[in-house]
Amino acid sequence: MSDLENKMNSAVSHYEKELNTLRTSRANPSMLNNIFVEAYGSKTPLNQLGNISVQDASTITIQVWDVSLLKSIESSISESNLGINPQTDGQIIRLPIPKLSEERRKEIIKIASEFAENAKVSIRNIRRDFIEISKSEKKNSNLSEDELKRKMNEIQKSTDNNIDKIDKILEAKKIDILKV
């Protein structure tokens, strides 16, 4: 059962990480986690090329360590689907976070809902795998019928709890996105 809980909790935490990459109207360095830059002959995560910090509620700054990478970092940010236009000032790139339009907020909510659905599918797949394991244990006569039923109820209860967690996280994110 602890293995089941660990797997389901990791699915929920993965979902939370996915949500952090979505842009809300506030500056958040984790928005840049999915941006990779062509540097030194390979795709490198942006956070390995400079210091990323939040200057104020609507500006992210990137202190680039290697000035020769400024152009490729700017183009990678521009090509991402964040809708942010970088502004360079010497070794510092400023990312002003524009206010979200109502249409863009609805698009972001749809993406967050897709992430939630994927997380729920992942949890249901974990449930299915553990139910199959329990049934095979019964076939190998390691479990009685009552123990199998009890174990199935525990698996279902854990599944329901984790799906409720995902729904609550999604609702909180929707409220955050819709805040003007």
N, C-alpha and C positions, 0 to 999 in steps of 0.2 A: 504493500500500500504506500510505503514511503517513496518507492520508485515511481509509482503512479503520480503522486503529489509533486515530486520533483519535475517530472516531465511536463505536467500541466502548468506548473508555476513558471517553467522556462518558456512555455508557449505564451503565457500572459506577459512575461517580461519582454519577450521579443516583440510582442504587439505594442507595448508601451514605447520601446525604442523606435519602432516604425512611426508611431504618432509624433514623437519628438522631432522627426525630420520634416514634418508638415509645417508650412509657414503660417503663423498667426500674425496678428498686427504688432506683436512685440518682438524685439530682437532677441534671438536665442542662438548661441554658437552651435548647438546641435543641428540646426537647420543645414549646416554645411557638411555634415558627416558623410553624405553620399556623393560629394563632389571629388572627383579624381582629376589630377593635372598631369599632363605629359611633361615629365621632368626626369632628367638623367637617363633617358632611354626607356622609361617605363611609366605606367600609370601609377602615380603616387597620391595617397590621400592628402587633401588640402591641409589638414591639421598637422601634417609632418613637415610642412614647408614654411611655417611661420607661427607666431603667437596669435591666436584668435581670442578677442575679448569683446565685451559689450561696453560701448562708450556711454550710451544712454538708452532709453527705452525704444528708440527707433534707429539706432546705428550700431553696426558691428564693425570693428576694425581688425585688420589683419596686418601684423608687423612681419613683413616678408624677410627671411634670413638671407636669401640669395636674390639680389636685385635683377639678375638676368632672367628670372622666372616670372617677373611682373606681368608681361604680356600674356604668357600662357595661362597664368592664374586668372587674369581678367577674362580671357576668352572662355575658360572653363566655367566660370561663374555666370557669364552672359548666356552660355549655351545650356545651362541647367534650366530646369522648369520652375525655378523659384520666382522669376519675374523681377530680378534685382539688377540694377545697373551699377557696376563698380566704378568708384572714383579714385584715381591714383594721386597720391601726394608724396613724392619721393619714394621712401621704402614702405609707406603705409597705404593700404587699400581700405577705403571706407565704403561700407555697404549700407546706404540709407534704405530702411525698410518702409516702403510706401504703405499707406492705408489700403486695406482690402476693399474692393468693390463688393456689393451684395452678390453679384454673379460669381465672383471668384470665391467668396465664402461658401456658397452652395457647392461649388466644384470641390473644394477642400473637404467639406462634410461628406460628399459622395466617396472621395478617396479614403477618408477615415472609416466610413462604413464598410468599404471593400476590405480594408485591413482587418476590421473587426470580424467580418464574415470568414476571412481566411484563418484567423486565429481560432474561431469557433470550429471550423472544419478540422483544424489540427487537433484540437482537444477531443473532438468526436472520434478522430482516427486513433488517438491514444486510448480512448475508452474501448473502441472495437478491439484493438490489439490485446488489451488486458482482459477483456471478456473471453477472447479466444484462448488466451493462456489459461484462464481459470477453467474453461470447459475441457481443455486438454488434461489439466490436472485431475479433473473428475474422472475422465476416461481412464487415466492411469491409476484410478482408485485411491488417489491421495486426498480427495475431498469427498465428504458426504453431500447428499442433496441439500440439506439445510445449510451447511457451510458454503456451498456454491451460491445459494440464494442470498445469504447474508453478504457474501463478497460482492455479488452483482449489485446489491442495494448500495453498498459502500462506494463502489465504482461510479454508480449513477449519481449518488449524492455529491461526490467530488466533482463530477462532470458538471452538474447543475450549478454548484458553487462557483466554479471557474468561469462558466459562461455568464453567470450573473456579474462577476467581477469585470469581465470584458464589456458587458452592457453598461455598467456604471462608469467605467473609464471612458467609453465612447460618449455617454451623455455629458460628462464633465468637459470633454474635449469640444463637443458641439457648442456648449455654453461659452467656452473660451473663444472659439472661432467666431461666434456670432456677436461677441462683445464689440462695441464700436469704440 
